Amino acid sequence: MVHERIRCIMVDIITGDSKLLSLLDTYLSFDVSNAIPASEVIAKLAQGIKKPELIVPVLGSQGMGKSTLINAILGANILPNDADETTCVPVEIRYGTREKAVVYFQSGESSEIELSCDSLREFVDNNENDGNEKCVSHIALETSNELLKNGLVIVDLPGVGSLTQNNHETTMRYIRQLCTAIFVIPTVPTIRRSEEIFIRGAWSSFSSAIFVQNRWDGETDEEVNDSVEFNSKVLRNIAKNAHTTFSGKICVVNAYKAILGRIHNNVTECEESNLPELISELENLGENRIQTEKENFKNKVAAYIDTAQAVVMQFINESKMSEEQLKVERIKIREEFEAATKEIQILVDDLTECVHSEKDRADIFAGELARMAAENLRADIRKLIDSGVVDGEQLTEAFSDYQEKYLLDAIEQHYDFMSQLTYELGKKLEVLSEKIQVERASSFEAQKFENGQAFKFEKGLAVGMDIAGVLGGIGAFSAVEGTIASFTMLGSLAGPAGMAAGFLAGVGVSMVVGLIAHKTKHAITAKRGSQAKRAIEPLVKEYEDKIYTTISSNTNSVFDEMIDVLHTYMDDRRTYYESVMCSKEQTADDEYKCKYDVSELNEHYTYLESKKEALR
């Protein structure tokens, strides 16, 4: 609560300073890239600061007990957890003074329902809502649990490896947008290969992660300790390959015992389940979030002040010039910006050409991976048929197992390929970033433009803002001797450039393995010898095509977004040049050679500087 009061005081001081907000609105109005008044942006930021939400998805394979664990955390049996495939849509649980549940549909409509397992089951249970045929976007629950009061929002997501492609796509959408997560991992068996690939793909998209090993009744202490040791080794190896950090901590929780202890108010049973340790971790996340939000707010306001000061200083310098000198200065500034734009365009063209080239190379590699997987699948299943297994459940299960094995091989190889590729692109981005930094440091006009870009593309083209590991995304940006490079541009590349492997780990396993494996059950039962070989051939071809399509389409979207970001940046530079700089030169008398009050400008600059100091 002390942190919250400090946070609110700082925000109230800024939002209540009418002079500061007026100065920012006035001076930033001269910059066309700041179309929205600064005071409006700051007010929206302040609203988010005072009521921050830390959305924490719970990730893991289907059947890991995610819903049971969430019920235990909440101390109430709210989420259905007794079906073969329960959660098929996201369920968000946040704080509210009135207990309620609202179903949001993809059409934009919503409907409030009773907050109970039976009511929720109609929408979240795949048996009741097959493949999300009811077109639910998500469900929002509100409960008065104290843990959620500071803005923590827990999200129950479809499990990795669940039955439908839509489930995986939903899960990956949350992963791409969030900064922290709970991974639920098994005790017996330990982390499996498909889970390992998913964790590797998703982990480094989060700034922090909590690993919870769900302990089931009947598992001995020895089994649990051995599993923790093994899973820790796996996670350390994943962290190394994904260029992230593993704290070495796995929180072992008996979710079933925990929910019983909470519901029956049995303190001993709750303590034995080790749930308090997990709740403590979640409370720490909330505290860290408060500090992060505070720093983000301060940095954004300081950036606005920097831009306003740049405009004030420009006015002060122009006030000392004659009309002719001012025109000459404007021409000089315009020519410098134009020259810098041409230099940057050369770098962007080179980078764009490189991205196109890598896109082609990635597409060829996707085809090679798909062909290799299909050839291995064909060879193994033919050997099995030659051994006398020509139909029935054994052949069907083997066919499904082989598909998964070679699909996971393809995903791992593609992940490594993308890691190296994005590292190479990262070095080129570093050159472009340094060029923009140099220009920004030497030119008020460039500083105003780049700051405007940062505000305009806060989650996109964040030029001028320090972004560590531009190509980091979901673990794809590699580092030199453990040091991750930092860049100052193209924030939208942080996710997309590294996302392919993590996205494939989700969509690939369910779409390629799930759909084809299910179809196989109907296609190769009751076939004999050569007939069985002929029967599987179209399935192997379909398997190859779907691996290629999955890898190719998703990596293409990554490269296309990178290209779009680069093109957008250059389009904005040209627009700024044509609509702002040239017009300023033409209207210098009216717009710039006005009746400057230099003493007032100096007072404004000093006032802005004092506010910037107060933020530090």
HELIX and SHEET records of a PDB file:
HELIX    1   1 VAL A    2  THR A   15  1                                  14    
HELIX    2   2 SER A   18  LEU A   28  1                                  11    
HELIX    3   3 ALA A   38  LYS A   50  1                                  13    
HELIX    4   4 LYS A   66  LEU A   74  1                                   9    
HELIX    5   5 CYS A  117  VAL A  124  1                                   8    
HELIX    6   6 ASP A  130  ASN A  132  5                                   3    
HELIX    7   7 GLU A  146  LEU A  148  5                                   3    
HELIX    8   8 GLN A  165  GLN A  177  1                                  13    
HELIX    9   9 ARG A  193  ALA A  202  1                                  10    
HELIX   10  10 TRP A  203  SER A  205  5                                   3    
HELIX   11  11 ASP A  221  ALA A  242  1                                  22    
HELIX   12  12 ALA A  255  ILE A  263  1                                   9    
HELIX   13  13 VAL A  267  SER A  273  1                                   7    
HELIX   14  14 LEU A  275  SER A  319  1                                  45    
HELIX   15  15 GLU A  323  ASP A  386  1                                  64    
HELIX   16  16 GLY A  392  SER A  442  1                                  51    
HELIX   17  17 PHE A  444  LYS A  456  1                                  13    
HELIX   18  18 GLY A  491  LEU A  493  5                                   3    
HELIX   19  19 PRO A  496  GLY A  508  1                                  13    
HELIX   20  20 VAL A  509  LEU A  515  3                                   7    
HELIX   21  21 ILE A  516  ALA A  523  1                                   8    
HELIX   22  22 GLY A  529  TYR A  576  1                                  48    
HELIX   23  23 TYR A  577  MET A  581  3                                   5    
HELIX   24  24 CYS A  582  GLN A  586  1                                   5    
HELIX   25  25 ALA A  588  TYR A  592  3                                   5    
HELIX   26  26 VAL A  598  LEU A  615  1                                  18    
SHEET    1   A 9 SER A 110  ILE A 113  0                                        
SHEET    2   A 9 LYS A 100  PHE A 105 -1                                        
SHEET    3   A 9 VAL A 136  THR A 143 -1                                        
SHEET    4   A 9 VAL A  91  TYR A  95  1                                        
SHEET    5   A 9 LEU A 152  ASP A 156 -1                                        
SHEET    6   A 9 LEU A  54  GLY A  60  1                                        
SHEET    7   A 9 THR A 180  ILE A 185  1                                        
SHEET    8   A 9 SER A 208  ASN A 214  1                                        
SHEET    9   A 9 CYS A 251  VAL A 253  1                                        
SHEET    1   B 2 ILE A 467  ALA A 468  0                                        
SHEET    2   B 2 SER A 486  PHE A 487 -1                                        
END                                                                             
